Amino acid sequence: MGLTAIAAASPVSIEAVEKVTSKKRRRHAVPHVNQVPKTGKLKLSFFPYELKLRHAFNLARYSRTTTPDVQVTLEYEGIKGYGEASMPPYLGESVESVTAFLNKLDLEQFKDPFCIEDILSYVDSVDENNRAAKASIDIALHDLLGKIMGQPWYKIWGYNPEKTPVTSFTIGIDTPEVVRQKVEEARPYKLIKAKMGLDQDQATINIINEMMPDVPICVDCNQGWNNKEYALEMCHWLKEHNCIFVEQPFDKTWIDEPLPIIADEAFQRLPDIVRFKGVYDGINIKLMKSTGLYEAHKMVTLARALDMKVMIGCMTETSCAVTAAANLSPVVDYADLDGNLLIANDRFTGMTVENGKITLHDRPGLGIKLLK
């Protein structure tokens, strides 16, 4: 009645008011997203792709010049999301096991790609292990959904891209001459990651200290130290040589150490975090271990709640998976995201490293672009 009285006494009609308010609603509308009908099907395709390393990758327990990989595409109503499975030897997966797993999947049963929990729970239930294979679907699904929403994932999660950390540059175990060459290549970086676990450990650190005296070092032993006393002695020595933490010093066991110890091979999936509280100082999240971004995002939240340090790492991967992981980097303590820099045949462009710092771009989805 009051509104009728106002309308009768005013020269402005209700229709005019509605036009003004509708314009205001349009001005404050939700940003545009791709309008995808929920009647399509998820279409999966994949193919093997061998990653060729720029240098031999020498670790405490093996050496290699290539890494097997499977490239994955998920398509929905003409929009494509990209993922990959990278398989270093210790994961226990192969091109054959990954393709066999992917062939078991029936993703066309899902009519709505936004049912991410249902889709990934199904993928996880199809078979045990196969973590890299599962990660390839997760990564592609995130890329697809981000493209549908028209936003990169760090924005969807509400992360500030200005808070990304520096990334380490990895120097593998090698002769002094090759180590010097690799340190020279690492000059643009603000953190060096030294692979250790063999006889020349101290010589490698001495070369890095000599060539880049002001740059901090982190050490990754890949379970290479098999003597607890030696590991403890090395941790003390490293602390005096600009080392800030040691990653997986030896076979999935904790020591009372003077430096923070980060779990890598010992740490695989979400339930491990609670078991490792008080055992390790932090965790190294890698998408090929965690089955992808969906679980990795939960890992960050839980580790933070338990006051544990968080590192985001990678395998030797293309910019697809490395950039996927980089979307989580604004909320971690350390980043080791140089896997794409170690290969000679990247299929994508994605996150970049500028003045040693991870730089995220504004492309929707993972933030990657397929090279032609």
C-alpha positions in Angstrom: 0.0 0.0 0.0 2.8 2.4 0.9 4.6 1.6 -2.4 1.3 2.3 -4.3 0.9 5.6 -2.4 4.5 6.7 -3.3 3.9 5.7 -6.9 0.7 7.7 -7.1 2.4 10.8 -5.5 5.6 10.6 -7.5 6.1 11.5 -11.2 8.6 8.5 -11.4 6.8 5.2 -12.2 7.6 1.8 -10.7 8.6 0.7 -14.2 11.2 3.4 -14.2 12.5 2.3 -10.8 12.8 -1.2 -12.0 14.8 -0.2 -15.0 17.3 1.7 -12.8 17.7 -1.1 -10.3 18.0 -3.7 -13.1 20.9 -1.6 -14.6 22.6 -1.5 -11.1 22.2 -5.3 -10.9 23.8 -5.7 -14.3 26.7 -3.5 -13.2 27.4 -5.6 -10.2 26.8 -8.9 -11.9 29.1 -12.0 -11.4 32.0 -11.9 -14.0 31.3 -13.8 -17.2 31.8 -17.6 -17.2 31.5 -19.9 -20.1 27.9 -21.1 -20.3 28.3 -24.9 -20.6 25.2 -26.9 -20.8 25.1 -29.8 -18.3 24.2 -32.3 -21.0 27.6 -33.1 -22.4 30.0 -35.9 -21.5 33.6 -35.8 -20.3 35.8 -37.2 -23.1 39.2 -38.5 -22.2 42.2 -38.9 -24.5 45.9 -39.6 -23.8 49.2 -40.6 -25.3 52.8 -41.4 -24.1 55.3 -38.7 -24.2 59.0 -39.2 -23.2 60.5 -36.2 -21.4 64.1 -35.6 -22.5 66.4 -34.1 -19.8 68.9 -31.4 -20.5 71.4 -33.0 -18.2 71.6 -36.6 -16.8 69.6 -36.6 -13.6 71.9 -38.2 -11.0 70.4 -39.1 -7.6 71.7 -41.2 -4.7 70.0 -44.4 -5.9 69.8 -44.1 -9.7 70.6 -41.9 -12.8 68.5 -41.2 -15.9 68.4 -39.0 -19.0 64.7 -39.4 -19.7 61.4 -39.6 -17.8 58.4 -41.5 -19.0 55.2 -39.4 -19.2 51.6 -39.6 -20.4 49.9 -36.5 -21.7 46.1 -36.3 -21.0 43.2 -34.2 -22.4 39.7 -33.9 -20.9 37.2 -32.3 -23.2 33.7 -31.1 -22.4 31.5 -29.3 -24.9 34.5 -28.1 -26.9 36.6 -26.9 -23.9 39.8 -28.8 -23.3 41.7 -29.3 -20.0 45.3 -30.7 -20.0 47.0 -32.9 -17.5 49.9 -35.3 -17.3 51.4 -38.3 -15.4 55.2 -38.1 -14.9 56.8 -41.3 -13.7 60.2 -41.2 -12.1 61.3 -44.8 -11.2 60.6 -44.7 -7.4 56.9 -44.1 -8.0 56.6 -47.7 -9.4 54.4 -46.6 -12.3 55.1 -46.9 -16.0 53.6 -45.8 -19.3 51.9 -49.3 -19.5 50.4 -49.1 -16.0 49.2 -45.5 -16.5 47.6 -46.2 -19.9 46.0 -49.4 -18.5 44.5 -47.5 -15.6 43.2 -44.7 -17.8 41.6 -47.2 -20.2 39.6 -48.5 -17.2 37.9 -45.1 -16.6 34.4 -44.4 -17.7 34.3 -40.6 -17.4 31.4 -40.2 -19.9 29.0 -41.2 -17.1 29.5 -37.7 -15.6 27.2 -35.1 -17.1 28.4 -32.2 -14.9 32.2 -31.6 -14.7 31.7 -29.5 -11.6 31.0 -32.6 -9.6 34.7 -32.7 -8.9 34.5 -34.7 -5.6 32.3 -37.4 -7.2 34.5 -37.6 -10.3 37.8 -37.8 -8.4 36.4 -40.2 -5.8 35.4 -42.5 -8.6 38.8 -42.2 -10.2 40.5 -43.0 -6.9 38.3 -46.0 -6.3 39.0 -47.7 -9.7 42.3 -49.2 -8.5 44.8 -48.8 -5.7 48.0 -46.8 -6.0 48.4 -45.4 -9.6 48.9 -42.0 -8.0 50.5 -40.3 -11.1 47.7 -41.7 -13.3 45.1 -40.3 -11.0 46.9 -37.0 -10.8 46.8 -36.7 -14.6 42.9 -36.7 -14.5 42.8 -34.3 -11.5 45.1 -31.8 -13.2 43.2 -31.9 -16.5 39.9 -31.6 -14.7 41.1 -28.5 -12.8 42.3 -27.0 -16.0 39.0 -27.7 -17.7 36.9 -26.2 -14.8 39.1 -23.1 -14.5 38.6 -22.5 -18.2 34.8 -22.9 -17.9 34.8 -20.4 -15.0 37.2 -18.1 -16.9 39.6 -17.8 -13.9 43.0 -19.2 -12.9 42.9 -21.5 -9.9 44.9 -19.3 -7.5 42.1 -16.8 -7.9 39.4 -19.4 -7.4 41.1 -20.4 -4.1 41.5 -16.7 -3.2 45.3 -16.7 -3.1 47.4 -13.6 -3.6 49.9 -14.1 -6.5 52.3 -11.5 -4.9 52.9 -14.0 -2.1 54.6 -16.7 -4.2 58.0 -17.8 -2.9 61.3 -18.1 -4.7 61.8 -21.5 -6.3 64.9 -23.6 -5.9 67.0 -24.7 -8.9 68.1 -28.3 -8.7 71.7 -29.4 -9.1 72.1 -33.2 -9.4 75.0 -35.3 -8.3 77.8 -35.1 -10.8 81.5 -34.4 -11.5 83.0 -31.1 -10.2 83.2 -29.8 -13.8 79.5 -30.5 -14.5 78.4 -29.2 -11.0 80.2 -25.9 -11.8 78.4 -25.7 -15.2 75.0 -26.3 -13.4 75.8 -23.7 -10.8 76.5 -21.2 -13.5 73.1 -22.0 -15.1 71.5 -21.4 -11.6 72.8 -17.8 -11.2 69.3 -16.2 -11.8 67.9 -18.2 -8.8 67.8 -17.3 -5.2 67.8 -20.8 -3.7 69.8 -23.8 -4.8 68.7 -27.4 -4.2 71.6 -29.8 -4.1 71.1 -33.5 -4.6 73.2 -35.5 -2.2 73.8 -39.0 -0.9 77.1 -40.1 -2.4 80.8 -39.6 -1.7 81.1 -36.1 -3.2 78.5 -34.4 -1.0 80.8 -31.9 0.7 82.6 -31.2 -2.5 79.3 -30.2 -4.2 78.4 -27.9 -1.4 81.9 -26.3 -1.4 81.5 -25.5 -5.1 78.1 -23.9 -4.6 79.4 -21.9 -1.6 82.4 -20.7 -3.6 80.5 -19.7 -6.8 77.3 -18.3 -5.1 78.3 -17.5 -1.5 75.3 -15.5 -0.6 72.6 -17.9 -1.9 71.0 -20.3 0.6 71.0 -24.0 -0.1 68.6 -26.8 0.6 69.7 -30.4 0.4 67.7 -33.4 -0.9 69.3 -36.8 -0.1 66.6 -39.0 -1.6 67.1 -41.5 1.2 70.8 -41.6 0.3 72.3 -41.5 3.8 72.1 -45.0 5.3 74.0 -44.2 8.5 72.2 -42.2 11.2 75.5 -40.9 12.8 76.8 -39.7 9.4 73.4 -38.1 8.7 73.5 -36.2 11.9 77.1 -35.2 11.4 76.3 -33.9 7.9 73.3 -31.9 9.1 75.6 -30.1 11.6 78.2 -29.5 8.8 75.5 -28.2 6.4 74.1 -25.8 8.9 77.5 -24.1 8.8 77.5 -24.0 5.0 74.3 -21.9 4.4 71.9 -24.8 4.3 68.3 -24.1 5.5 66.8 -27.6 5.5 67.4 -31.2 4.6 64.9 -33.2 2.6 64.5 -37.0 3.3 68.0 -37.7 4.6 67.6 -41.4 4.7 65.2 -44.3 4.4 61.9 -42.8 5.6 63.1 -42.5 9.2 63.4 -39.5 11.5 66.6 -38.3 13.3 67.1 -35.7 16.0 68.6 -33.1 13.8 69.9 -29.5 13.9 68.1 -28.6 10.7 64.4 -28.8 9.7 63.7 -32.2 8.1 61.2 -32.3 5.2 59.4 -35.6 4.4 59.4 -36.5 0.7 59.5 -40.2 -0.2 58.1 -41.1 3.2 55.1 -38.8 2.6 52.6 -39.7 0.0 48.9 -39.0 0.7 46.7 -37.0 3.1 46.5 -39.5 6.0 50.3 -39.5 6.3 50.3 -35.9 7.7 48.8 -36.7 11.1 51.3 -39.7 11.5 54.2 -37.4 10.7 53.4 -34.6 13.2 56.3 -34.5 15.6 58.3 -36.8 13.4 59.1 -34.5 10.5 59.2 -30.7 10.6 57.4 -30.4 7.2 56.1 -32.2 4.1 56.9 -32.0 0.4 53.7 -32.1 -1.6 54.1 -33.3 -5.2 51.0 -33.8 -7.4 52.3 -37.1 -8.7 52.2 -38.4 -5.1 49.1 -36.7 -3.9 46.9 -37.8 -6.9 46.6 -34.1 -7.9 45.5 -30.7 -6.8 42.3 -31.6 -5.1 44.1 -33.6 -2.4 47.1 -31.4 -2.4 44.9 -28.4 -1.4 43.6 -30.4 1.5 47.2 -31.3 2.5 48.2 -27.6 2.7 45.2 -26.8 5.0 45.9 -29.8 7.3 49.6 -29.3 7.5 49.1 -25.6 8.4 46.6 -26.6 11.1 49.3 -28.9 12.6 51.9 -26.1 12.4 54.1 -28.0 9.9 56.2 -26.5 7.2 54.9 -27.0 3.7 56.9 -27.4 0.5 55.5 -27.7 -3.0 57.6 -29.8 -5.3 57.5 -31.6 -8.6 59.0 -34.4 -10.6 60.6 -33.7 -14.0 57.4 -32.6 -15.7 56.2 -30.3 -18.5 54.9 -26.8 -17.6 51.5 -28.3 -17.4 51.9 -30.1 -14.0 54.5 -27.6 -12.7 52.2 -24.7 -13.3 49.3 -26.6 -11.7 51.4 -27.0 -8.6 52.5 -23.3 -8.8 48.9 -22.3 -8.2 49.3 -23.5 -4.6 52.6 -21.7 -4.1 51.3 -18.5 -2.5 50.5 -20.4 0.7 53.6 -22.6 1.1 56.9 -22.0 2.8 59.2 -23.5 0.2 58.9 -24.2 -3.5 60.9 -26.6 -5.7 59.2 -26.0 -9.1 61.9 -26.3 -11.7 61.0 -29.7 -13.3 60.0 -28.0 -16.5 63.3 -26.2 -16.7 65.2 -29.5 -16.6 63.6 -30.9 -19.8 64.3 -30.0 -23.5 60.9 -30.8 -25.0 58.2 -28.9 -23.0 54.8 -28.9 -24.7 53.4 -25.9 -22.8 54.2 -22.4 -21.5 53.0 -21.6 -18.0 54.3 -20.1 -14.8 57.6 -18.3 -15.1 60.5 -17.6 -12.8 61.4 -13.9 -12.6 64.4 -12.9 -10.4 64.2 -16.3 -8.8 60.5 -15.8 -7.8 57.5 -17.9 -9.1 55.3 -15.7 -11.3 51.7 -16.7 -11.9 49.9 -15.4 -15.0 46.3 -14.6 -15.6 45.3 -17.3 -18.0 42.2 -19.3 -16.9 42.5 -22.8 -15.6 46.0 -23.9 -14.7 47.4 -20.9 -16.5 49.1 -22.9 -19.3 49.2 -22.6 -23.1 49.8 -25.4 -25.5 52.8 -24.8 -27.8 52.3 -25.3 -31.5 
